[in-house]
Amino acid sequence: MKIAIQGGQASFHHTATLQYFGDEEDITLVECQTFRELCKTLTNKGADLAVMAIENTLVGSILPNYSLLKEYPIHIIGETYLHIEQNLIALPGQHISDIRFVRSHPMALLQCSDFLEDHPHMLPEETVDTAISAREIAERQSSGVAAIASRLAAKLYDLEVLKGGIENLHHNYTRFLVLSAQPNINSLDANKASLNFHVSHEVGALSQALNIFVEHKLNLSLIQSIALPMHPHKYAFHVDLEWHQRELFDTAISKIKELSRELHILGIYKKGERPYDNYSQSA
């Protein structure tokens, strides 16, 4: 099976793919530098499926990816939540005081902003991927340069972890979507759906839509406003809904269609286990 991911081997997308699909021997990675390239690859049948990050407990939603879900003819068929540990890694034998530049994906740099502020002698540099940053250090034998990446990246590229767990929030998870060119509408174990819709720009219009979800006992686990490029100051809404009875979801959708100006079902799938739900209950 060919799986398109953003980034390369030992990236968090790679780890999330292994977490969801299991056996690495059955997977061939199709490495993409950008999320748009990932969507194009899946659409053009360059991969069977794709795995794409969509939100993080620390920095929130990856907004451009919501637009990509609507722009391309792709469908959400699953999800997985990956614990994110960020590490400062570099060539063996170096110390933190030796590092002058820290390279990583912008999201990873943001997740480690407290550590970087505490070490102002390190200049952060944005790259396309965490693992690729590590690989380039190994290939170029770059001293004085570190990457923020996973322990798997350090192991794969023979680098040393100078400091582990440098993320601002240690209870840090990223949600990844599993994407297909084909919908998963008739899945028997589906209990979650992602929708994109917009309503008239009138008082109470959004409230009416949300009340439909409440009336049909649908749990609204996410709502995200997304700007409509051709309509200044107007927004579409991405929502994730969870249910215990599929019939209630189907009835609610028929009512939302009557109320909304445009409705897209982006995916119907089985919800992934959210580890931080148990954490919240015990905290």
Secondary structure, DSSP 8 states (H G I E B T S, - for coil): -EEEEES-TTSHHHHHHHHHH--GGG-EEEEESSHHHHHHHHHTTS-SEEEEEEEETTTEE-HHHHHHHHHSS-EEEEEEEEE---EEEESTT--GGG--EEEE-HHHHHHTHHHHHH-TTSEEEE-S-HHHHHHHHHHHT-TTEEEEE-HHHHHHTT-EEEES--SS-SS-EEEEEEEESS--TT-TT--EEEEEEE--SSTTHHHHHHHHHHHTT-EEEEEEEEE-TTSTT-EEEEEEEE-S-HHHHHHHHHHHHHH-SEEEEEEEE-----HHHHHHHH-
